[in-house]
């Protein structure tokens, strides 16, 4: 089955979240990093990390999965959802020609 690619946006609870996390929120976000590192090692996450938007930082990732149900499972199991929420969108991934 051909993989589908999804763009995920992790939206923090407030625009200043990256600068003023509580100690409890820092622990949650460390668990989030561990979770996404595992997804990267498994080949599910293609890229992930914070986006330093001047209007307020947020998390971003691109994943390769079989279907939307897998996206929902990945996002709902992320420890970060204890304080953040996700938006996700199907995308058409374009890759460079490796023959060149």
Secondary structure, 3 states (H helix, E strand, C coil): CCCEEEEEEEECCCCCHHHHCCHHHHHHHHHHHHHHHHHHHCCCEEEEEEECCCCCCEEEEEEEECCHHHHHHHHHHCHHHHCCEEEEEEECCCCCCCCC
